[in-house]
């Protein structure tokens, strides 16, 4: 930060729900700061009030767009309690000299475990079987599943979460292959992971799971999996996305399901959250081969405490004019 923040003027806005432990840490470390917890603010309300704040803490719900940052005349730092920062305009923050920090490690295990839960739910038709039983039916023959042992799992993005998924998949005796342009074959070998080109991963995998950040631009990951990539998947493959909704072209995914080219899809993330009245997303949610959860990848009690404490520490450090251990102007690679 280039400007000294007078301690008597510190105002921190917590716009999304974070664990109380993070709030307590902020209050203990910055007793002079005025901390407002204002959840569920609409865009206009947030825009009208942001001008008086020194720091803003969000999760994925609040959109920190360029107009909001431009109106934040006193803002020195935006803290994202979680890994992804696609709800924050990083270019605008950099232009305005606003630091952006996140907490990329706090929910790694939660996200990896949720991925494995979705994988097994797909393999054994657990949500459909549960609904059938609760409807008073006994349809044992309808829900014939598959074993994951000796099946091939393709991981797109062998970063922090991807590596933890690989470890757990190996424990299930799966064959693991992965694509990540930022990871060398030598780095995959200790995990028992074979690094391949994206096209080869898609052709060979029985299950494909997404673990890349969402980036834009010519080399970005937005719609990394589109119609062409979905056609590369073997008939009967299963696709899992617990990373970012924009990684998959959802209209192309719906077409692949309608053409019976996939055995199942598990989605925890969507291009629009909440889904609301988006027609394509509504059709995906209603499709019998699709399992959905409302962005629960990092939603464990342990992860929420971890990310809240982590982001609070970085905000405290930044406001005290110290260099944050993970403060970045964040140019994300696929390995995040």
Backbone as numpy.savetxt, mean C-alpha at the origin, in Angstrom:
# Nx Ny Nz CAx CAy CAz Cx Cy Cz
15.34 21.61 6.56 14.49 22.80 6.56 15.37 24.04 6.56
14.93 25.04 5.85 15.74 26.23 5.69 15.36 27.34 6.65
14.22 27.20 7.30 13.76 28.28 8.17 13.56 27.74 9.57
14.04 28.44 10.55 13.87 28.02 11.93 12.42 28.15 12.35
11.92 27.10 12.97 10.54 27.11 13.45 10.54 27.50 14.91
9.96 28.60 15.24 9.89 29.03 16.63 8.98 28.07 17.39
9.51 27.53 18.50 8.78 26.51 19.24 7.41 27.00 19.68
7.28 28.28 19.97 6.00 28.79 20.45 4.93 28.80 19.36
5.36 28.62 18.08 4.42 28.69 16.97 4.08 27.32 16.40
4.55 26.25 17.04 4.33 24.92 16.49 2.85 24.54 16.53
2.32 24.20 15.38 0.95 23.69 15.30 0.97 22.46 14.40
0.44 21.36 14.92 0.46 20.09 14.21 -0.98 19.64 13.98
-1.29 19.31 12.74 -2.61 18.81 12.39 -2.52 17.32 12.08
-3.27 16.52 12.81 -3.40 15.09 12.53 -4.74 14.92 11.82
-4.68 14.68 10.50 -5.90 14.68 9.70 -6.51 13.28 9.51
-5.73 12.25 9.77 -6.24 10.88 9.68 -5.95 10.16 10.99
-6.68 9.11 11.24 -6.55 8.40 12.51 -5.20 7.68 12.60
-4.46 7.94 13.66 -3.24 7.19 13.95 -3.32 6.70 15.39
-2.49 5.73 15.71 -2.52 5.15 17.06 -2.20 6.20 18.11
-2.82 6.06 19.27 -2.66 7.02 20.34 -1.20 7.14 20.79
-0.45 6.05 20.67 0.95 6.08 21.08 1.73 7.14 20.31
1.39 7.34 19.03 2.06 8.38 18.25 1.70 9.77 18.73
0.43 9.98 19.06 -0.01 11.27 19.60 0.67 11.55 20.93
0.72 10.53 21.77 1.34 10.70 23.09 2.81 11.07 22.95
3.50 10.46 22.00 4.91 10.78 21.79 5.09 12.22 21.35
4.24 12.69 20.44 4.30 14.08 19.99 4.12 15.04 21.17
3.14 14.75 22.01 2.85 15.63 23.14 3.98 15.62 24.17
4.58 14.46 24.37 5.67 14.36 25.35 6.92 15.08 24.84
7.25 14.87 23.56 8.48 15.43 23.01 8.35 16.91 22.66
7.13 17.34 22.32 6.89 18.73 21.93 5.77 19.32 22.79
6.02 19.48 24.10 4.96 19.95 24.99 4.47 21.35 24.64
5.29 22.11 23.93 4.90 23.47 23.56 4.02 23.51 22.31
3.90 22.39 21.61 3.15 22.37 20.36 1.65 22.27 20.60
0.90 22.91 19.73 -0.55 22.79 19.74 -0.91 21.70 18.73
-1.52 20.60 19.20 -1.83 19.46 18.33 -3.34 19.34 18.16
-3.78 19.44 16.93 -5.20 19.29 16.60 -5.42 17.94 15.92
-6.38 17.18 16.42 -6.77 15.93 15.78 -8.13 16.17 15.14
-8.14 16.35 13.85 -9.36 16.69 13.11 -9.54 15.66 12.00
-10.32 14.65 12.29 -10.51 13.54 11.36 -11.68 13.80 10.42
-11.56 13.31 9.21 -12.67 13.38 8.26 -12.91 14.74 7.67
-11.92 15.60 7.66 -12.09 16.92 7.04 -12.27 16.78 5.53
-13.22 17.50 4.97 -13.38 17.52 3.53 -12.28 18.37 2.91
-12.08 18.23 1.58 -11.03 19.00 0.91 -11.13 20.51 1.14
-12.33 21.04 1.11 -12.50 22.48 1.29 -12.20 22.89 2.73
-12.62 22.07 3.69 -12.34 22.37 5.10 -10.84 22.35 5.36
-10.18 21.34 4.81 -8.74 21.21 5.01 -8.00 22.38 4.37
-8.42 22.75 3.17 -7.79 23.86 2.47 -7.94 25.16 3.25
-9.11 25.35 3.86 -9.36 26.59 4.60 -8.57 26.68 5.90
-8.19 25.55 6.47 -7.55 25.57 7.79 -6.05 25.29 7.76
-5.51 24.80 6.65 -4.12 24.32 6.63 -3.11 25.44 6.83
-3.47 26.69 6.54 -2.52 27.80 6.56 -1.86 28.06 7.89
-2.45 27.63 8.98 -1.88 27.93 10.30 -0.99 26.82 10.85
-0.82 25.73 10.10 -0.13 24.56 10.65 1.32 24.46 10.19
2.14 23.98 11.10 3.57 23.76 10.84 3.82 22.35 10.32
3.01 21.39 10.77 3.18 20.00 10.38 1.82 19.38 10.13
1.79 18.45 9.18 0.56 17.72 8.83 0.87 16.24 8.86
0.05 15.48 9.56 0.22 14.03 9.62 -1.03 13.37 9.03
-0.81 12.48 8.07 -1.91 11.81 7.38 -1.63 10.32 7.26
-2.64 9.59 6.84 -2.45 8.22 6.39 -2.78 8.21 4.90
-3.60 7.30 4.43 -3.90 7.23 2.99 -5.17 7.97 2.62
-6.00 8.32 3.61 -7.29 8.90 3.30 -7.18 10.34 2.79
-6.38 11.14 3.43 -6.28 12.56 3.07 -5.39 12.75 1.85
-5.90 13.48 0.86 -5.14 13.77 -0.34 -4.38 15.09 -0.15
-3.07 15.00 -0.17 -2.23 16.18 0.02 -1.77 16.64 -1.37
-2.66 17.34 -2.06 -2.42 17.76 -3.44 -1.72 19.11 -3.48
-1.31 19.51 -4.67 -0.56 20.76 -4.86 -1.30 21.99 -4.33
-2.60 22.14 -4.60 -3.30 23.33 -4.08 -3.28 23.40 -2.55
-3.39 22.26 -1.91 -3.35 22.24 -0.45 -1.96 22.66 0.05
-0.92 22.13 -0.57 0.43 22.50 -0.16 0.71 23.97 -0.42
0.19 24.51 -1.52 0.39 25.93 -1.83 -0.28 26.83 -0.80
-1.39 26.36 -0.25 -2.11 27.14 0.76 -1.50 27.02 2.14
-0.61 26.04 2.31 -0.01 25.78 3.62 1.23 26.64 3.80
1.05 27.92 4.04 2.15 28.89 4.04 3.18 28.65 5.14
2.78 28.00 6.22 3.70 27.78 7.34 4.16 26.33 7.44
3.68 25.50 6.53 3.93 24.06 6.63 5.40 23.73 6.35
6.00 22.97 7.24 7.39 22.56 7.10 7.54 21.08 6.80
6.56 20.27 7.18 6.70 18.83 7.02 5.34 18.16 6.90
5.27 17.14 6.04 4.11 16.26 5.94 4.59 14.87 6.33
3.94 14.27 7.30 4.28 12.92 7.74 3.20 11.95 7.32
3.59 10.89 6.64 2.65 9.86 6.20 2.83 8.64 7.09
1.83 8.32 7.90 1.89 7.15 8.78 1.60 5.90 7.96
2.63 5.39 7.33 2.52 4.25 6.44 3.61 4.32 5.40
3.61 3.38 4.47 4.69 3.29 3.50 4.47 4.14 2.26
3.34 3.96 1.60 3.10 4.64 0.33 2.83 6.13 0.51
3.26 6.91 -0.48 3.02 8.35 -0.44 2.33 8.83 -1.71
1.58 7.96 -2.37 0.93 8.35 -3.62 -0.23 9.32 -3.38
-0.61 9.54 -2.13 -1.63 10.54 -1.84 -1.03 11.91 -1.55
0.29 12.03 -1.74 1.00 13.29 -1.51 1.69 13.72 -2.80
1.51 14.97 -3.19 2.17 15.49 -4.40 3.62 15.82 -4.03
4.52 14.89 -4.32 5.91 15.04 -3.92 6.61 16.16 -4.70
6.25 16.31 -5.97 6.87 17.37 -6.77 6.52 18.75 -6.21
5.25 18.93 -5.86 4.83 20.21 -5.29 5.50 20.45 -3.95
5.62 19.41 -3.14 6.28 19.56 -1.84 7.73 19.97 -2.01
8.40 19.36 -2.97 9.80 19.71 -3.20 9.96 21.15 -3.66
9.08 21.58 -4.56 9.15 22.96 -5.05 8.96 23.96 -3.93
8.10 23.62 -2.99 7.77 24.53 -1.91 8.68 24.37 -0.69
9.62 23.46 -0.76 10.54 23.26 0.36 9.91 22.58 1.56
8.86 21.78 1.31 8.18 21.06 2.39 8.72 19.64 2.46
9.22 19.27 3.62 9.75 17.92 3.80 8.61 16.91 3.84
8.85 15.73 3.25 7.89 14.64 3.30 8.58 13.42 3.89
8.00 12.86 4.93 8.55 11.64 5.54 7.45 10.59 5.62
7.86 9.35 5.65 6.90 8.26 5.81 7.42 7.26 6.84
6.71 6.18 7.01 7.13 5.12 7.94 7.09 3.80 7.20
8.11 3.52 6.40 8.06 2.39 5.47 8.24 1.02 6.08
8.64 0.95 7.34 8.92 -0.38 7.91 7.87 -0.85 8.92
7.04 0.05 9.41 6.15 -0.30 10.52 5.09 -1.32 10.19
4.64 -1.37 8.93 3.56 -2.29 8.59 3.98 -3.39 7.61
5.28 -3.62 7.50 5.78 -4.63 6.55 5.21 -6.01 6.86
5.32 -6.44 8.09 4.87 -7.79 8.45 3.35 -7.91 8.28
2.63 -6.87 8.68 1.18 -6.90 8.53 0.78 -7.07 7.06
1.43 -6.31 6.18 1.11 -6.39 4.75 1.48 -7.75 4.18
2.61 -8.28 4.59 3.03 -9.60 4.09 2.07 -10.69 4.56
1.68 -10.65 5.82 0.76 -11.65 6.35 -0.61 -11.56 5.67
-1.06 -10.32 5.40 -2.35 -10.17 4.73 -2.29 -10.74 3.31
-1.16 -10.58 2.66 -0.99 -11.15 1.33 -1.11 -12.67 1.36
-0.44 -13.29 2.31 -0.51 -14.74 2.43 -1.92 -15.20 2.78
-2.61 -14.42 3.62 -4.00 -14.75 3.96 -4.88 -14.71 2.71
-4.68 -13.69 1.87 -5.45 -13.59 0.64 -5.12 -14.74 -0.32
-3.85 -15.10 -0.39 -3.43 -16.21 -1.25 -4.13 -17.50 -0.84
-4.12 -17.81 0.44 -4.74 -19.04 0.92 -6.27 -18.99 0.79
-6.83 -17.80 0.99 -8.28 -17.66 0.82 -8.69 -17.93 -0.62
-7.87 -17.47 -1.56 -8.13 -17.76 -2.98 -8.01 -19.25 -3.26
-6.96 -19.85 -2.74 -6.70 -21.25 -3.04 -7.78 -22.17 -2.52
-8.40 -21.80 -1.39 -9.37 -22.69 -0.73 -10.79 -22.14 -0.71
-11.06 -21.09 -1.45 -12.42 -20.53 -1.59 -13.04 -20.20 -0.23
-12.25 -19.71 0.69 -12.74 -19.54 2.06 -13.90 -18.53 2.16
-13.82 -17.35 1.54 -14.95 -16.41 1.68 -16.26 -16.96 1.12
-16.20 -17.59 -0.05 -17.42 -18.14 -0.66 -17.98 -19.29 0.16
-17.10 -20.15 0.67 -17.56 -21.27 1.49 -18.18 -20.77 2.78
-17.60 -19.75 3.37 -18.14 -19.16 4.59 -19.55 -18.61 4.33
-19.71 -17.86 3.23 -21.02 -17.29 2.91 -22.05 -18.39 2.65
-21.63 -19.45 1.97 -22.53 -20.57 1.69 -23.01 -21.24 2.97
-22.07 -21.50 3.87 -22.44 -22.12 5.14 -23.40 -21.25 5.94
-23.13 -19.95 5.96 -23.99 -19.05 6.74 -25.37 -18.90 6.11
-25.47 -19.24 4.83 -26.77 -19.23 4.16 -27.52 -20.55 4.35
-26.95 -21.44 5.18 -27.62 -22.70 5.49 -27.36 -23.82 4.50
-26.33 -23.65 3.65 -26.03 -24.66 2.63 -24.84 -25.53 3.04
-24.74 -26.68 2.37 -23.60 -27.58 2.56 -23.13 -27.98 1.17
-22.19 -27.19 0.61 -21.80 -27.36 -0.79 -20.34 -27.77 -0.89
-20.00 -28.88 -0.25 -18.62 -29.32 -0.17 -17.97 -29.49 -1.55
-18.69 -30.10 -2.47 -18.10 -30.38 -3.78 -17.90 -29.12 -4.61
-18.62 -28.06 -4.30 -18.52 -26.81 -5.06 -17.20 -26.09 -4.81
-16.62 -26.30 -3.65 -15.46 -25.50 -3.25 -14.16 -26.32 -3.25
-13.97 -27.08 -4.32 -12.73 -27.82 -4.46 -11.57 -26.84 -4.65
-10.59 -26.91 -3.77 -9.49 -25.96 -3.82 -8.23 -26.54 -4.43
-7.15 -25.81 -4.29 -5.84 -26.27 -4.73 -4.85 -26.08 -3.60
-3.84 -26.95 -3.56 -2.75 -26.78 -2.59 -1.77 -25.75 -3.14
-1.16 -24.99 -2.24 -0.15 -24.03 -2.68 1.24 -24.66 -2.71
1.41 -25.77 -2.04 2.70 -26.47 -2.05 3.08 -26.83 -3.48
4.32 -26.50 -3.83 4.89 -26.76 -5.16 4.29 -25.89 -6.27
3.41 -24.97 -5.91 2.93 -24.00 -6.89 3.96 -22.87 -7.01
3.90 -22.14 -8.10 4.84 -21.05 -8.34 4.20 -19.71 -8.01
4.85 -18.98 -7.13 4.41 -17.63 -6.77 5.29 -16.62 -7.47
4.67 -15.72 -8.23 5.40 -14.63 -8.87 5.21 -13.34 -8.09
6.30 -12.73 -7.66 6.25 -11.51 -6.88 6.71 -10.34 -7.76
5.85 -9.34 -7.90 6.19 -8.16 -8.67 6.62 -7.06 -7.70
7.92 -6.86 -7.57 8.46 -5.90 -6.61 9.01 -6.61 -5.39
10.32 -6.88 -5.39 10.93 -7.61 -4.29 11.57 -6.63 -3.31
10.74 -5.74 -2.78 11.19 -4.79 -1.78 10.97 -5.33 -0.39
10.72 -4.45 0.56 10.60 -4.86 1.96 9.45 -5.85 2.17
8.27 -5.51 1.65 7.12 -6.41 1.81 7.29 -7.65 0.93
7.72 -7.44 -0.30 7.90 -8.57 -1.22 8.83 -9.63 -0.65
9.91 -9.20 0.01 10.84 -10.15 0.59 10.19 -10.95 1.73
9.38 -10.28 2.55 8.71 -11.00 3.63 7.67 -11.98 3.09
7.01 -11.61 2.01 6.08 -12.54 1.36 6.85 -13.75 0.84
8.01 -13.50 0.23 8.83 -14.60 -0.30 9.22 -15.57 0.81
9.63 -15.04 1.95 10.03 -15.90 3.07 8.87 -16.79 3.52
7.70 -16.21 3.60 6.54 -16.99 4.03 6.09 -17.99 2.98
6.19 -17.60 1.73 5.82 -18.52 0.66 6.78 -19.71 0.60
8.06 -19.47 0.83 9.02 -20.56 0.87 8.69 -21.51 2.02
8.21 -20.94 3.13 7.79 -21.78 4.24 6.61 -22.66 3.91
5.81 -22.23 2.94 4.68 -23.03 2.45 5.10 -23.97 1.33
6.40 -24.05 1.08 6.99 -24.90 0.05 6.56 -24.51 -1.36
6.39 -23.20 -1.57 6.12 -22.71 -2.90 7.43 -22.41 -3.63
7.40 -22.48 -4.94 8.51 -22.02 -5.77 8.31 -20.52 -5.98
9.32 -19.71 -5.72 9.15 -18.26 -5.77 10.02 -17.66 -6.87
9.38 -16.91 -7.75 10.08 -16.15 -8.78 9.66 -14.69 -8.62
10.46 -13.77 -9.13 10.14 -12.36 -8.92 10.69 -11.50 -10.04
10.03 -10.36 -10.22 10.52 -9.31 -11.12 10.73 -8.05 -10.32
11.90 -7.47 -10.47 12.20 -6.17 -9.88 13.46 -5.66 -10.57
13.34 -4.60 -11.36 14.51 -4.11 -12.09 15.60 -3.56 -11.20
15.32 -3.35 -9.92 16.30 -2.79 -9.00 16.94 -3.85 -8.11
16.60 -5.11 -8.33 17.14 -6.19 -7.52 17.90 -7.16 -8.42
19.15 -7.42 -8.08 19.97 -8.33 -8.89 19.66 -9.78 -8.53
19.99 -10.70 -9.44 19.78 -12.12 -9.13 20.48 -12.55 -7.85
21.65 -11.95 -7.58 22.40 -12.32 -6.38 21.65 -11.97 -5.10
20.83 -10.90 -5.14 20.07 -10.51 -3.95 18.85 -11.40 -3.76
18.36 -12.01 -4.83 17.22 -12.90 -4.70 17.61 -14.28 -4.22
18.82 -14.72 -4.52 19.24 -16.09 -4.20 19.17 -16.45 -2.73
19.62 -15.59 -1.80 19.54 -15.97 -0.37 18.12 -16.23 0.10
17.14 -15.65 -0.59 15.74 -15.85 -0.22 15.14 -17.06 -0.93
15.92 -17.69 -1.80 15.37 -18.78 -2.60 14.47 -18.28 -3.70
14.74 -17.05 -4.19 13.91 -16.41 -5.21 14.71 -16.30 -6.50
14.10 -16.72 -7.59 14.71 -16.58 -8.91 14.20 -15.31 -9.56
15.11 -14.42 -9.94 14.74 -13.16 -10.57 14.61 -13.34 -12.07
13.48 -12.87 -12.62 13.20 -13.03 -14.04 12.63 -11.73 -14.61
12.50 -11.69 -15.92 11.81 -10.58 -16.57 10.33 -10.64 -16.21
9.65 -9.49 -16.29 8.23 -9.42 -15.94 7.42 -10.42 -16.77
7.66 -10.45 -18.07 6.88 -11.33 -18.94 7.04 -12.80 -18.54
8.26 -13.18 -18.17 8.51 -14.57 -17.80 7.84 -14.91 -16.47
7.87 -13.98 -15.53 7.19 -14.20 -14.25 5.69 -14.45 -14.49
5.09 -13.61 -15.32 3.66 -13.73 -15.57 3.32 -15.03 -16.28
4.16 -15.47 -17.18 3.89 -16.72 -17.91 4.00 -17.95 -17.03
4.91 -17.90 -16.05 5.21 -19.11 -15.27 4.43 -19.23 -13.97
3.92 -18.12 -13.44 3.36 -18.13 -12.08 1.95 -18.71 -12.03
1.69 -19.45 -10.95 0.33 -19.90 -10.64 -0.40 -18.82 -9.84
0.34 -18.13 -9.01 -0.16 -16.99 -8.23 0.78 -15.81 -8.51
0.22 -14.63 -8.69 1.02 -13.42 -8.86 0.59 -12.42 -7.80
1.57 -11.84 -7.11 1.25 -10.87 -6.06 2.03 -9.58 -6.30
1.35 -8.45 -6.13 1.92 -7.14 -6.43 2.51 -6.51 -5.17
3.75 -6.04 -5.28 4.39 -5.36 -4.14 5.29 -4.23 -4.61
4.79 -3.45 -5.56 5.53 -2.31 -6.08 4.86 -1.02 -5.61
5.63 0.06 -5.48 5.02 1.36 -5.20 4.34 1.88 -6.46
3.46 2.84 -6.31 2.77 3.43 -7.45 3.51 4.69 -7.86
4.09 4.68 -9.06 4.82 5.83 -9.59 4.29 6.19 -10.97
4.46 7.45 -11.33 3.97 7.91 -12.62 5.14 8.14 -13.57
4.83 8.62 -14.78 5.87 8.89 -15.75 6.10 7.73 -16.68
6.95 7.92 -17.70 7.20 6.88 -18.71 7.70 5.56 -18.13
8.50 5.63 -17.08 9.02 4.42 -16.44 8.26 4.09 -15.15
7.10 4.69 -14.98 6.33 4.49 -13.76 5.62 3.16 -13.72
5.03 2.87 -12.57 4.34 1.59 -12.38 2.83 1.70 -12.49
2.32 2.90 -12.82 0.87 3.04 -12.98 0.40 2.11 -14.10
-0.58 1.25 -13.78 -1.09 0.25 -14.72 0.04 -0.63 -15.25
0.92 -1.02 -14.35 2.00 -1.95 -14.70 1.44 -3.25 -15.28
0.30 -3.66 -14.75 -0.39 -4.86 -15.26 -1.62 -4.41 -16.02
-1.55 -4.50 -17.34 -2.66 -4.11 -18.21 -3.15 -5.30 -19.02
-3.86 -5.02 -20.09 -4.45 -6.08 -20.90 -3.38 -7.04 -21.43
-2.27 -6.49 -21.94 -1.20 -7.33 -22.48 -0.64 -8.26 -21.41
-0.32 -7.70 -20.25 0.26 -8.51 -19.18 -0.71 -9.56 -18.67
-1.99 -9.22 -18.59 -2.99 -10.19 -18.12 -3.13 -11.35 -19.10
-2.93 -11.08 -20.41 -2.98 -12.16 -21.40 -1.78 -13.10 -21.28
-0.70 -12.63 -20.67 0.47 -13.48 -20.49 0.27 -14.52 -19.39
-0.62 -14.25 -18.46 -0.86 -15.18 -17.35 -1.39 -16.51 -17.88
-0.94 -17.59 -17.26 -1.44 -18.91 -17.67 -2.92 -19.03 -17.32
-3.69 -19.77 -18.10 -5.11 -19.97 -17.77 -5.26 -20.55 -16.35
-6.14 -19.96 -15.58 -6.34 -20.44 -14.22 -5.41 -19.83 -13.19
-4.62 -18.85 -13.57 -3.75 -18.17 -12.60 -4.59 -17.33 -11.64
-3.98 -17.01 -10.50 -4.65 -16.18 -9.50 -3.79 -14.95 -9.22
-4.45 -13.81 -9.07 -3.76 -12.52 -8.94 -4.13 -11.86 -7.61
-3.12 -11.34 -6.91 -3.31 -10.71 -5.60 -2.69 -9.32 -5.63
-3.43 -8.33 -5.12 -2.88 -6.97 -5.02 -3.18 -6.38 -3.65
-2.15 -6.34 -2.82 -2.25 -5.69 -1.51 -1.31 -4.50 -1.44
-0.94 -3.96 -2.62 0.03 -2.85 -2.65 -0.66 -1.53 -2.95
-0.95 -1.26 -4.25 -1.61 -0.03 -4.67 -2.55 -0.34 -5.82
-3.77 0.22 -5.76 -4.78 -0.10 -6.76 -4.39 0.27 -8.17
-3.68 1.39 -8.33 -3.33 1.85 -9.66 -2.32 0.99 -10.38
-1.76 -0.02 -9.71 -0.79 -0.90 -10.37 -1.44 -1.77 -11.44
-2.74 -2.01 -11.32 -3.45 -2.88 -12.25 -4.51 -2.08 -12.98
-4.60 -2.28 -14.28 -5.68 -1.70 -15.08 -6.96 -2.47 -14.72
-7.80 -1.85 -13.93 -8.96 -2.56 -13.38 -9.98 -2.92 -14.46
-10.10 -2.11 -15.49 -11.02 -2.44 -16.58 -10.52 -3.67 -17.34
-9.21 -3.74 -17.57 -8.63 -4.91 -18.23 -8.76 -6.14 -17.34
-8.63 -5.95 -16.03 -8.79 -7.07 -15.10 -10.21 -7.60 -15.14
-11.18 -6.71 -15.19 -12.58 -7.14 -15.27 -12.82 -7.91 -16.56
-12.24 -7.47 -17.65 -12.39 -8.19 -18.92 -11.79 -9.59 -18.84
-10.62 -9.72 -18.20 -9.99 -11.03 -18.06 -10.86 -11.97 -17.24
-11.53 -11.45 -16.22 -12.43 -12.27 -15.41 -13.65 -12.69 -16.21
-14.21 -11.77 -16.97 -15.39 -12.08 -17.78 -15.07 -13.13 -18.85
-13.82 -13.16 -19.29 -13.40 -14.13 -20.30 -12.93 -15.44 -19.67
-13.10 -15.60 -18.37 -12.75 -16.82 -17.63 -11.29 -17.21 -17.79
-10.41 -16.20 -17.82 -8.98 -16.49 -17.97 -8.27 -16.57 -16.62
-8.94 -16.18 -15.55 -8.35 -16.21 -14.22 -9.19 -17.07 -13.30
-8.52 -17.79 -12.40 -9.25 -18.61 -11.43 -9.69 -17.81 -10.23
-9.06 -16.67 -10.01 -9.45 -15.86 -8.87 -8.57 -14.62 -8.74
-9.12 -13.62 -8.07 -8.42 -12.36 -7.84 -8.70 -11.93 -6.40
-7.67 -11.46 -5.72 -7.84 -10.93 -4.36 -7.31 -9.50 -4.34
-8.18 -8.56 -3.96 -7.83 -7.14 -3.99 -8.04 -6.51 -2.61
-6.99 -5.87 -2.14 -7.09 -5.09 -0.90 -7.05 -3.60 -1.19
-6.67 -3.24 -2.41 -6.48 -1.84 -2.78 -7.14 -1.56 -4.13
-7.52 -0.29 -4.31 -8.30 0.08 -5.50 -7.86 1.46 -5.98
-8.12 1.74 -7.26 -7.73 3.04 -7.81 -8.53 4.17 -7.19
-9.69 3.87 -6.66 -10.50 4.85 -5.94 -10.90 4.26 -4.60
-10.55 4.94 -3.54 -10.88 4.47 -2.19 -11.49 5.60 -1.37
-12.69 5.37 -0.82 -13.56 4.21 -0.99 -14.03 4.04 -2.44
-14.55 2.88 -2.75 -14.93 2.54 -4.12 -16.10 3.39 -4.61
-17.06 3.63 -3.73 -18.25 4.43 -4.04 -18.96 3.91 -5.30
-19.22 4.80 -6.26 -20.08 4.42 -7.39 -19.31 4.14 -8.67
-18.00 3.90 -8.59 -17.22 3.58 -9.77 -17.75 2.27 -10.37
-18.18 2.32 -11.63 -18.86 1.18 -12.24 -17.96 -0.04 -12.37
-16.72 0.17 -12.82 -15.80 -0.96 -12.99 -15.50 -1.60 -11.64
-15.22 -0.78 -10.65 -14.92 -1.31 -9.32 -16.11 -2.03 -8.71
-17.29 -1.50 -8.93 -18.49 -2.16 -8.43 -18.65 -3.55 -9.05
-18.35 -3.66 -10.34 -18.44 -4.96 -11.00 -17.37 -5.92 -10.49
-16.19 -5.40 -10.21 -15.15 -6.26 -9.64 -15.56 -6.77 -8.26
-16.10 -5.88 -7.44 -16.54 -6.29 -6.11 -17.62 -7.36 -6.16
-18.48 -7.27 -7.16 -19.60 -8.20 -7.27 -19.22 -9.52 -7.93
-18.07 -9.59 -8.54 -17.71 -10.80 -9.29 -17.45 -11.97 -8.34
-17.99 -13.15 -8.65 -17.85 -14.29 -7.72 -16.42 -14.79 -7.55
-15.52 -14.47 -8.47 -14.15 -14.94 -8.36 -13.22 -13.92 -7.70
-13.79 -12.84 -7.21 -12.98 -11.78 -6.61 -13.20 -11.71 -5.10
-12.10 -11.74 -4.35 -12.11 -11.54 -2.91 -11.63 -10.11 -2.64
-12.33 -9.39 -1.80 -11.96 -8.00 -1.54 -11.92 -7.70 -0.05
-11.00 -6.82 0.32 -10.94 -6.26 1.67 -10.67 -4.76 1.54
-11.10 -3.96 2.52 -11.00 -2.49 2.40 -9.65 -1.92 2.84
-8.60 -2.21 2.08 -7.25 -1.70 2.34 -6.82 -2.03 3.77
-6.80 -3.34 4.05 -6.48 -3.80 5.40 -5.04 -4.27 5.55
-4.24 -4.13 4.49 -2.88 -4.69 4.52 -2.08 -4.29 5.75
-2.14 -3.04 6.13 -1.39 -2.58 7.30 -2.22 -2.45 8.55
-3.42 -2.99 8.52 -4.36 -2.78 9.64 -4.28 -3.89 10.67
-3.18 -3.89 11.40 -3.08 -4.70 12.61 -2.78 -3.76 13.77
-3.11 -4.19 14.96 -2.86 -3.35 16.13 -1.37 -3.01 16.24
-0.52 -4.02 15.96 0.91 -3.81 16.09 1.42 -2.82 15.04
0.95 -2.98 13.80 1.42 -2.10 12.72 0.99 -0.67 12.94
-0.22 -0.47 13.42 -0.70 0.89 13.64 0.12 1.62 14.69
0.52 0.92 15.72 1.38 1.53 16.74 2.76 1.83 16.14
3.29 0.87 15.38 4.62 1.04 14.80 4.69 2.26 13.89
3.73 2.39 12.97 3.81 3.49 12.00 3.53 4.83 12.67
2.66 4.83 13.68 2.37 6.09 14.38 3.59 6.59 15.14
4.26 5.70 15.84 5.47 6.09 16.58 6.57 6.50 15.61
6.72 5.75 14.53 7.77 6.04 13.56 7.59 7.43 12.94
6.39 7.73 12.47 6.18 9.04 11.83 6.26 10.16 12.86
5.80 9.91 14.09 5.89 10.93 15.13 7.36 11.27 15.42
8.21 10.26 15.49 9.63 10.51 15.73 10.24 11.37 14.64
9.86 11.11 13.40 10.44 11.88 12.30 9.94 13.32 12.28
8.67 13.50 12.60 8.13 14.86 12.67 8.81 15.63 13.81
8.96 14.98 14.94 9.63 15.62 16.08 11.06 16.02 15.70
11.78 15.11 15.07 13.16 15.37 14.68 13.23 16.53 13.70
12.32 16.54 12.72 12.34 17.62 11.72 12.01 18.96 12.34
11.04 19.00 13.21 10.65 20.27 13.82 11.69 20.78 14.81
12.54 19.89 15.26 13.64 20.32 16.14 14.90 20.65 15.33
14.77 20.70 14.02 15.88 21.07 13.14 16.96 20.01 13.06
16.59 18.75 13.32 17.56 17.68 13.15 17.21 16.94 11.88
18.16 16.26 11.32 17.92 15.50 10.09 17.20 14.22 10.45
16.05 13.99 9.81 15.29 12.77 10.07 16.01 11.58 9.45
15.95 10.47 10.15 16.67 9.30 9.68 16.12 8.76 8.37
14.86 9.03 8.09 14.32 8.55 6.83 13.63 9.65 6.05
13.94 10.90 6.32 13.35 12.00 5.56 13.87 11.96 4.14
12.98 11.99 3.17 13.36 11.89 1.78 12.54 12.86 0.97
13.08 13.25 -0.18 12.25 13.89 -1.18 11.75 12.79 -2.09
11.76 11.63 -1.69 11.22 10.38 -2.14 11.08 10.20 -3.64
12.14 9.75 -4.27 12.05 9.24 -5.63 12.01 7.74 -5.46
10.82 7.16 -5.60 10.63 5.76 -5.25 11.12 4.82 -6.34
11.78 3.79 -5.94 12.11 2.68 -6.83 11.13 1.56 -6.59
11.18 0.55 -7.45 10.24 -0.57 -7.33 10.46 -1.33 -6.05
11.62 -1.18 -5.44 11.97 -1.98 -4.27 11.42 -1.41 -2.97
10.75 -0.28 -2.97 10.23 0.31 -1.73 9.19 -0.60 -1.09
